Structure formats: C-alpha cells, structure tokens
Amino acid sequence: MLSVSVVTVDRLIREGKIPFYLLWKGFKRYKRRDVLDYIASLPQGEPEEKKLRAVRSA
C-alpha cells in the first residue's frame, strides 16, 4: 500500500498539485483508490524526512 506522509500531502495541497476533488470535501464523492492512484502517479522527490535530517546534520 502507498504510504504518504502528512508533510508531503500538505505540501502537495499548498502547491496545488492535488485538485479539489481529491481534497476532503470532494473525497467522499470518489473512491479511495482514485486518490492513491493519483498520488502514486505524481513525480517522486526526496522524502521530507531525509531533507530535514540532512539540514540538521550540516
């Protein structure tokens, strides 16, 4: 199963990469599988946790 951190989801919402129909208000109208497929199709960057660790160790 796809695991997405809260930080990542919040960032995608802020950047407008998750459209309204995948947000909570529209979520009830669509199947959960649609949401997971959409998030899985987005380009994967470096996980936020790794970025934070790199900054702290520098």
C-alpha positions in Angstrom: 0.0 0.0 0.0 1.2 3.5 -0.7 2.3 5.5 2.3 2.4 9.3 2.1 3.5 11.4 5.0 1.3 14.3 6.2 4.0 16.7 5.4 4.1 15.5 1.8 0.3 15.7 1.4 0.2 19.2 2.9 2.9 20.4 0.5 1.1 18.9 -2.5 -2.1 20.7 -1.4 -0.3 24.1 -1.0 1.4 23.7 -4.4 -2.0 23.0 -6.0 -0.9 19.5 -7.2 -3.8 17.8 -5.6 -7.1 19.1 -7.2 -10.2 19.9 -5.2 -11.9 16.6 -5.9 -9.1 14.8 -4.1 -9.4 17.0 -1.0 -11.6 16.2 1.9 -14.7 18.0 0.7 -14.6 16.1 -2.6 -13.0 12.9 -1.2 -16.4 11.5 -0.2 -17.6 11.5 -3.8 -14.7 9.4 -5.1 -13.2 6.1 -4.2 -10.1 5.9 -2.1 -8.3 4.0 -4.9 -8.6 7.1 -7.1 -6.8 9.2 -4.5 -4.0 6.6 -4.1 -3.5 6.2 -7.9 -3.3 10.0 -8.4 -0.7 10.4 -5.6 1.3 7.4 -6.9 1.3 9.0 -10.4 3.0 12.2 -9.1 6.8 12.5 -9.6 8.5 11.3 -6.5 11.0 13.6 -4.9 13.3 13.1 -2.0 11.3 12.4 1.2 10.9 15.4 3.5 12.3 13.5 6.4 15.6 12.9 4.6 15.8 16.6 3.7 15.3 17.5 7.4 18.0 15.1 8.6 20.5 16.5 6.0 19.9 20.0 7.2 20.2 19.1 10.8 23.5 17.2 10.3 25.1 20.0 8.3 
